[in-house]
Amino acid sequence: MSLYSTVPLALSLVLLATGLIGYGSSVFALPALVSGLVLALLAGANEWNHLMARNRMANAIEETFAVSGSARDAAERCVSILEDMAGAPFPCFMILDRAGTKLGMIAGSGPYLHEKVLYEGSGICWRALRKGSSQYAPDVLKDPDYVDTGPAAVSSMAIPLGKKGAFIGVLNCESITPGKPDRKTRELLEAAAPRLASGLRPLLRNERMTQVLRRTLANLRESRRTLRGEKHKFETVRSSIFDAKRREQTTKIMLNLLREPGSLADVELLSRRLVEQIRDGLGYPNIYIVVRETGDRDPRGFSFRLAASCGLSQTEFVKTLTSDNLKGIWGKAVSTGKPYLCDDCLNDQNYIMGNPATRSELTVPMVFRDRVWGVIDLQSDAQNAFTDYDIKAMTLIASTLAILYENASTMQALEKRSNQMRVLHDIVYDLAIATDVQELCKRVVDLLSTRLGFAAATVFGVTDEGLPEVLASSAYKPEEYAKNTKLLQEGPSLVGKAIKRRSLQNTPDVYLESDWVPVVTKTKSQLDVPIEYGDELFGVLTIEDGAFNAFSPEDEELFAVMTRHIGISWKMQHMFSGLQKMAMRDPMTNFWNVRYLNSRLAEEIARARRTKTSLCLIMADVGDFKDINDTCGHLAGDMFILKIGEKLQEIIRRYDLVARYGGDEFVLLLPGADRRIAEEIVDRFSVMEIEAGEFASRRVHLDAGIAVFGEDGETPAELIGKADRLMYENKRLRKNGMS
């Protein structure tokens, strides 16, 4: 029940109660009773109208996806629906790219008709994806994540499209009117988001596959042009051109398949469409598509079945094929992974009769990553009916179809494992907030032990000698890490085997392994997965359980994915740690350096320009610093610079910035400060008493120049240049005895 019906309904109940209690004894009883009934009716009407609005909008969205030919077309239609039926202010659809690093707009309204891009981590849209929930900013100027991508907006709302870990993009609304979108509009938009995601997802998937095949078609056409220009013998040129034409025809067949909405996720539908396209496009009358059973992923045992066909009928006993009975031409193609051509079925020992009229047969396996996903079989009532061109054409179709069947099978398998995958995705998401490697490892073991219920989870590092080192464990306390590390390093261990071999080790019964070290005594099976990034081995993730044979092939796959993410996070922690020290800090004083100052100054100028607020910059120089170096030495000079910087840090406000500009020069950046505040700060540090420890103590003068944004310049170069000139002018005046 929405807020618009809840409040009137609650008020109506109060009035009804008042009227019933005082009925007959109070002059206010009857009016209260009547008012309560009216408000109750209003609440019901509000709730009914709100429900009908949601249903009308849902029906309109469903109808839109039913008639839309592309994701962009569907999104543009949905923009109009959201504006007209939900009152959404300036809605736009931001879609994730394949790498998941940026959001690109495919449809919008009003000032957002042009395309815009938001890179990873920027804007309210990315915050919605990180948190997996709607984000509403009633005042964007107070929201630290807001990124200005259009005309001045007052409020903004971002709704993730899809489920956590499988988002396709964001629905974004920005308003120039305060309080928009209102609560009613936000409820309608949040209710529409799942339907929008489910409708856009297959359209986006089809478009991406279409782009790949179109590039393939373009490459084939380029091959044809190249072949025409070659000076070969006439027969060679003619056969090459004919071959290219056959390739183009087969590519068109695949493109036609991709234009069918939903065909890529449905094996049965895909098989039927393929039979129709081969029959109509290439003219083969008798076609049979045999596919691996859906969900059959165990390489030690599999089966195939006839999924679609046309032409000559087949007897029932040839319509299935199992791994322990690979007989006939179909079985030959599956076992070898190569095409099989039978020119005369009556004299071929591998032929098993499916139809008495068959005289020749061509069977081509669908192979992808050394895995046979099925076969394409052509039959004819004439001998020698198929040529090398038929083999090449069917091989091209079969190789492409194998990829599509692989994708369809993977999608169905992932649906069955969605609950377990959701847990692992949550774990991977939580890795992003770890601040160092130690915290990263601790989060991993805690989440695995609490969320997945394993007996023990431990992350080991790898020493320079290639030995395991406990970094975090859910099975024992941190003060026991050193003792257990020593125990594991004294001799062979299952963890050490994973480090040495750099491969996953699944031990179904640890009691049968001489290398097992019983650190966790209740362990009966153990899974050790290396944590790697590229060629670099960081450690091993060890999962232990109190049951024998606890880890299935699916568990191996899931934890292999998990450790790849951990390896990336581990590598990023190393990289960030080094880069932050080198890129942003002055190595001597540890203050911000010029690189960071330039970046921050550009941001503050943009903020001041957008929000119409003030901004000041102060350039300060240590007076007679050369004399300090000459009399006290350069080591003492460095100490003076450090102490002066610390004094400046104490003087400025909490949100101001001090950066070492170079040598004995400092820059102070004061967001929101006007010239008066800047002058007060300068007065506080113009003369300092510096205690430099064992080196010296003396009074130091700082010459300063102030530049105000808007008055003295509007670019970083103009502000720094103005402050620098004023600083040297003040230095000259001080030396001449003038204030």
N, C-alpha and C positions, 0 to 999 in steps of 0.2 A: 504494500500500500504506500502510495507516495505521500510526501509532506503536505501536498495541497488538499488531500482528503483526510489525513490523520488529524490535523489541527481542528478543522470544523467538526469532525466526528467526536473528538474528545470534548470540545466545548458543548456540543449537543447533549452528550451524556451527562455532563454536569447540570445543564439546565433541566433535563428530563428528571434527574434525581431530585433537584430542588422542587420542581413542580409536583412530583408525586408525594414527596414528604409533606409539603405544606398545603396539599390540595384540601380545600374546604376550610382551612384555618387562616389562610393568608391571601391578601388581595393580589399578591405577586405570583401565586402558585400557577394560576391558569396561563398568564403571559409566559412564564418560564417554561411551562409544558409545551405551549405552542411553538415558542422559539426553539426549543430543543428539537421538536419534530422537524421544523423547517431546516435547521442546520444539519440534521442527520440526512435529510433528503439532498441537501447541497453537497454533503461529503460523498454520498453515493454517486451523485451526478458527476462530481469532479473525478472520482476514481474511474467511473465508466468512461468518461471522455478521454482520460489519460490512457486507459487500456485500449480504447478504439484507435487513438492516435498511433500507439505503438504497433497495433495490428495492421493499420493502413500503411504505415511506413514499411513494415516488414514485407507486406505483399508487394508493394511498389519496388522494393529492392530485389526480391526474388524474380519479379517479372523483368526487371532491368538486366539481370545476369542471364536470363533465359534467351534474350534477344541480342545481347552484346557480342561482338566479334573479337574484341580485344580488351585488355585490362584498362588501357587509357580511355576507350570509349565507355566502358562500364563505370569507371571512376568519374568521368565527366557527367554522366547521367545521374550518378548517385549524389554528386555535388548539388545538382538542382533539386533532387528529392530532399536532401538534408536542409537546404535553405527554405524550400516551400512548406515541407511538412513538419520539420522540427524547429524551424526558426534559427538554424545555426548561422552565426555571423562569420562570413568569409571562410567556409570550410575548404581544406585542401588535403590531398592524399600524398603522404611522403612514404616512398617504398625503399626498402633496404636493397643494396646491390648484392651480388652473389658473394662478395668477400665479407659482407656484413660490417663495412667500415664507414659507409656514408649513406645518408638518406637523400633520395632525389624525388622532386615533386613531379607527378604525372597528371594531376588535374587540380584546379583550384578556381576560385571565383574572385570577383572584385579586383583589388590591387595585386592578387596573387595569380594572375593569369600567366605571368612569365614563370619559367622554370627556375627553381632555386635548389641549392645543395647544402646539407648540413653534415659536416664531418663528425666522426665518432667522438662522443663525449660533450658536444656543444649543444646547448639549447634545452628547452623544456621537453622537446620530443625525445631526446636521448635519455633524459631522466625517466620518462615514462617507460622506456624499454628496459632500463636497468632495474627499476622497481617492479615492473610487470603490472602496473596499475595506472588508472587515470590520474593525470596531474593537472590541477587547476590553479592558475596564478591570477588572483583578482586584481593585483597591481604589479605589472611586469617590471616596473622600475625598482621594486623592492625584492625582486626575485634574482638571486645571484646567477642562476643558470640561463636567464633569458638572453637570447641572441636576436638582435634587430635585423630582420631580413626583408622588411617591407616598410610601408608607411608607419608613422608613429601609432603604436598599439597601446591600449590601456590594460586589457586583460587577455589571457590566453588559456587555452585548454588543449591537452594532448592525450589521446586515448590509444594504447597499443593495440594493434590488429593481430590476433592470433593468441596462441597459448605461450606461456613462459618457456623459453628455450627454442621456440619455433615461430617467432614473430616474423611477419612479412613487411611490416611498416607501421606507420602511425597516422591516425586521423587528427589533424590539427585545426583548431579554430582560433582566430584572433579578432578582437573587437576594438573599435575605437570609442565604444560607449561603455561607461562604467557599469559593472554588474552583469555584463553579458559575457558568455551565455548564462542565463539564469538557471536556477536549479532544475526547473522542469525540462528545459532544453538539454541540460547535461544528462539527466536521467534517460531521455529519449536517445541521445547519442551513444551512451554506454550500452543501452539495450540493443542498438543497431550494430555495434562494433563486431560481435561474433559472426553475424550474417555477412557483413562486408568482408571480413577476413576469409570465411569459407568460400565466398563467391570469387574473390580476387585471386586466391592461391592457385587454382588450376589454370586460370587464364595466364598468370605470370609464368607458370611452369611451361605451358605450351609455347608461349612466345619465346622463351629462352631456348627451348629445343629447336624451334623453327629457325631462330637465328643461326644456330650451329649448322643445321642442315643447309640453310641458304648459303652459308660460307662454303660448305662442301660443294654445293652446286656451282658457285662462282669459280671455285678452283678447278672443277671439272671442265667448265666452259673455257677457262684459260688454257687448260691442257689441250682442248680441241684446237684452239687458235695456234698453239705452239706446234701441234702435230701437222697442221696444214702448211706451216712454213718450212718444215723439214724437207730436205732433198734426199728422200729415200726412194727405193724402188716403188713402182706404182702399186703393186699388190700389198706391200707393207703399209703404205700410206692409207690405202683403202680399208684395210682391216683395222688399222688404228682408229680411223675416223668412225667406223662402224662400232667399234668397242666403246668409244667415247659417247656415242649416241645411246648405246644400251645403258651406260652408266647414268646418263642424264635421265633416261626413262625410269630407272630404278630409284634415283634420287627423288624424282617427282612423286613416285609412289609413296615414299616415306613422308614427303611434305604433305601429301593429301591425308595421310594417317594423322599427322600432327594437328591438322586443322579440325579434327573431330574432337569436340570437348569431352573430356573424361576418358578417352581411349587409352591414354598412357598409364593409367592406374588400374585398368581392368584387363586382365590377361585374356579373358574370353572375348570381349569386345574387340580388343586389338587383333586377335587371331582372325576373327570374322572379317574385319575391315581389310586385313592384309590379303586374305584369299580373294576378296572382291577386286582389290586394286591390281593384283597380279593377273587375274583373269581378264579384266577390262583393259589394263594398260599394256600387258605383254602378250596377251592372247593365248595363254596356256589353258587348256580345257579341264585338266584333271590335277587338282592341287590339294595337298594334305599338310596341315600344320600340326606337328606333334610337340608338346611342351612338357617340361618337368613339372611334377606336381607342386602346387603352390604351398609354400612353407616347408618344403623338403630341402633342408640345408645340410644334412649330414652326408659328407662325401663317401662314407663307407656303405651307404645304402640309399638308393634312389629309385624312382619310377617315372615313367612317361605315359602320357595318354594323348589320344587324338582330340584336339581342341576345336578344329574347324576344317571343313573340306568342301570340295565341289567336284562334280564329274562322276567317275566310276565309283560305285559303292564298294565298301570293304567289309570282309567278314569280321565278326566280333573278336576272334582270338588274335587278330593282328592290331587291334586298336589300343592295346596297352603293351608296355615294355618295362621290364624290371632289371635292376643291376645284376641279379643272379641268373638272368635268362636273356642275354643280349644276342638274340638270334635274328636272322634275316638281314636284309639290306639296311633297315633302320638301325638294328643293333650294331652292324659293322660300322656305320657312320658315327654312332655314339661312342663306341669303344676306341676308334682310331682318331676321332676328332677331325676327319678329313672327308671331302666329298666322295661319293661313290656313284659311278656311272655304270649302269647295266644296259648294254645295247640289245641283248637277247635274253629275256627272262627265262625262256624254256631251257636254255643251256647254261644258266648261271647257278652254281651250287649254293650260293648265299640267298637266292630268291625263295621267299615263302609266299605262296599264292594268296592274294587278297581279293582278286577279281580275275576270273578266267580270261577276260578280254585283254589284260595287260600284256604287252610285248616288250616294252622298254621302260626304264625307270631311272630317275636321277634324284639322289638324296644328298642334301647339303646340311651339315650340322651348324647350329647357332652357338658359336663359341665366344666367350668373353672371359679374360683372365684365367685361361686354362680350364674353364668350367663350361660344360655342355648344357645349354638351357633348352634344347629341343632340336628338331630337324624340319626343314622344308623339303617336301617330297613331291616330285612331278612324275606323272605316269602317262603313257601313250599306248594306243592300240596298234602302233606300227613299230617295227624294229628300227634301230639307229635313228631315233627321233630327236636326240639331243646332241648339241655340239659344244665346243669349248666356250662359245659365247654364252650359252645357257648356264654353264658352270660359273663363269665370271659374274653374270648378272645375279644369279641366286646367292653366290658367295657374298656379294656386296650387301644384298638385302639381309641375308642371315647374320652378318657381322653387326649391322646396325640394329637389327631386331633383338639380338642377344643383349645389347646394352639396354634396350627398352624393357625387356623381360627382367633383367637384373634389377633395374630401378623399381619395377612394379613389385617384384618379390621382396625387395628390401623395404619398400613402404609398408607392405602388409605385415612383414615380420616386426617392424618397429611399432606398429599399432598394438601388437600383442604384448610388447615389452614396454609400453609407455609408462607404466607406473614406476618400474625400476629405473628407466632412463630419466624420468622426472627427478628422482632423488639425486641421481648423479649430476644432472644439469644444475640442480640447486647447489651441490657441492662445488662445481666448477665456478658457478657465479660467485660464491662466497670467497673464492680464492682472490678475487680482484681487490678485496679490501685489506688483504694482508700487507703489512708495511715492511716486512723483512722475511728472509728465508726461514728463520726459526718460527715465526708466527704462522707462516704458510704451512709448514709441516705440522704444527700443533693443530691448526684448523682441520687439516686433512684427516688426521687420526681420530680427532674428536667426532667429526661428522660421520665417518665410516662406522665407528663403533656404536654411536647412538642412533643413527638413522637406518643403517642396514643390519645391525644386530650381530655382527661378527664377534667372535671371542676376543680377538686382539687385532689391532692395526698398528703398524710401526713403519716409520720412514727412516731409512738409513742413508747417510751420506757416504761418500767414497773418499778415503784418504789418498795422499800422493802415492802411497805404496799399493793402492788398489784393494784396501781392506775395508770392511764395513764399519760404520760408526753411527751409533744410535743418536738421532736428532730429536725424535718425538715418538711417544708410544702411549697407547691407551691401556696397556697391560701392566705397566709398572711406573713408579714415581720418577721424577727427574733426577733425584739423588742416586737412583740405581742405574742411570744411563752408563756411567763410566765402568761400573762393575760388569754389566752385561756386554758392553763393547769389548772389554778385555777378554771375556769368556768366548765371544765369537771370533776374535782375532787370534786365539791360541792355536787354531787348527782349521780343518775344512768345515764348511757350513753350507746350508742350502742357499742362504743369502750370498755367500761368497761365490757359489756356483753361478748364480744369476749375474753377478758382477763380472766374473771371468768370461762367461759365454755371451754376455750382453743380449740375453734372450729370456723370454718368459719361461718360468719353471712352475709347472703344476704338479704338486706331489699329493696324490690321493690318499696315501697311507705313509705317514712320516716314520712309523715304526719299521718299515722295510728299507729305510734309507740310512746308511752308515754315516752320512754327512750331517744328519739332523742333530742340532744342539738344543736340548730341552730347556730353553729359557722360560717359555710358557708351558708348564707341564700338562695342562689339559688339552693341548693341541693334538689333533689327530690328522688333519690335512692342512696343507699350506700352499699359498699362491705367492710367488715372488715375481714382481713385474719391474723391469728396469725403467728408471725415469731419465729420458734422454731428450735432447734437442739437437737435431742435426747429427754431427759426429761426436757430440759432447755428452758424456755420461755423468749425471749429477748424483744419482743415488738409486735406491730400490724401495718400492712400496711392497711391504709384506703383509698379507692378510692371512690370519690363522682362524681355524674353526674347530669346534669340538666334535664334529662328525666326520666320518670317513667319506672320501670322494665328494666333498662339499662343493667343488667348483666345476661348473659345466663349461662347455665351449662358449656359451653365451656370456658367462662371467668373465672368461678370459678376454673376450672381445670388448666388453664394457670397461674392464679395468685397463686394457691397453689404450682405449680412448681417454680414460681418466688420466693416466700417467703422461700422455702426450700433452694434455692441458697443464698438468703440474709442471712438466718440463718447460713449457712456454713461460709460465708464471715465474719459475725459478730463474730462467734466463733473463726475463725482463727485470727481475729484482736485481740481478747482477749488473745489468746494463744501466738501470736507473740510478743505482748507487754510485756508479762511476761517473755517469754523465752529469748528475746533479752537482757533484763536487767540482767537476771540471768546467761546466758550462755556466753556472750561475754565481759562484762564489769567488772572491778574491783569495788566492792561495795563502797570502801572508796574514790578512786581517780577518778573513772569513766573512767580510761584509759583501753585500751584493756588488757585482762587477758591472762594467759598462754594457756588456751584452744584455744582462737582465734589465738594467736601467732603460736601455733603448726600447725594449719590448714593453716594459711596464709604462713608460712615458707615453708610448703610442696608445695603449689601452686607456690610460687616464684622460688623454686628450679627446679620444672618441667618446668617453663617458661624459666629460664636461661639455662637449659640444651637443650631445644628445639630451642631457638632462638640464642644460643651461646653468650649470654650477661653476664655481670658481676653481682655479688651480694655480698654484705657485711653484716655482722652481728656484732653489738657492744654489749658487756655485760658491764654494768656500775654498780658500787657499791658505796654507799655514805660512804666516809671515816670517821671513828670514830663516827659512828651513835649511838653506845651504849653510848658514852659520852653525846650526845645530849639528849637522853632519861633520863640518870641519872641526868643531871644537870637541864634540863628544864621540864622534865616530858614526859610521853608517849603521852599526847594530843598534846603537842608542837611538838613531833617527828612526829606525823601524819601530822601536818600542814606543817612541813619541807618537808616531802615526797611529799605532794600535790604541794607545790610551786616548788620543783625541777622538778617534772614531767611537770609542765606548762612551765618552762624554756626550758626543752628539746624539748617540742613541738614547741616552738618558733624558736629553733635553726635549726631543721631538715628541709628538703625540703618538699614541699607540698604533694608529693606522697610517702614520707617515713612513717614509722610506729613506734610509741612508745608504749611499753607494760610493765606493771608492772609484773616482773617475780616472786616477792615474797619478803616480808620484805622491805629491803632498796635497792633492786636490780631492775634495769631496763634493757630492751633489746630494741635496735634500729635496725630496719630492713631497709636496704637501697638498693632497687632494682636499678640495672644499675650503681651502684657506684663501683669504684675500691678502692684499698687500700689508694691511695693518698687522695681521697675525704673523706674517712672514718677518716683518721688521722686529716684532717682539722676540721672535725666536733668534734672529741675528743678534739682537742686543744681549741675549743670554749667553751666547758663545763667542762673542767678539774678543773677549780676553779670558784665558783659561790658566789656572794653576795646574800644571801637569806633574804628577809624581811618576817618574820613570824607573822606580826601583833602584837597583844598584848603579844605574848609569848616571842619572842626574835628575834634578827637579828645577823647573823654571817656569816663568810666566810666558805664555805663548799668545801672540795675536793672530786672529783669523780674519782675513779680508774676505768680504762676501759681496755678491751681486745678486739682485732679485729680479726675476722675470715673471710677469703675470700673463696667463693665457688670455688672449683677446686683445690686451693692451700692448704687449711687447712682441707678440707673434702667435701663430696658430699651428706651427709645425714643430716637431722636436728640434730640428736644426735651428729654427729661428729663436726658440726659447733658450736653448743652451748657448747660442751665440750671443744673445742679448745679456744673459747673466754673466757670461765670461767677460764681456767688454766692461760691464759695470764693476765687476770684481777687480779688474786691473786698474780701473780708474780710481776706485776707493783705495787700493793699495798705494797708488801714486800720491793721493791726497794725504794718506796717513804718514808716508815717509817725508812729505813736505811739511808736516806739522799741522795739517788742516783736517777738520772732522768731516 
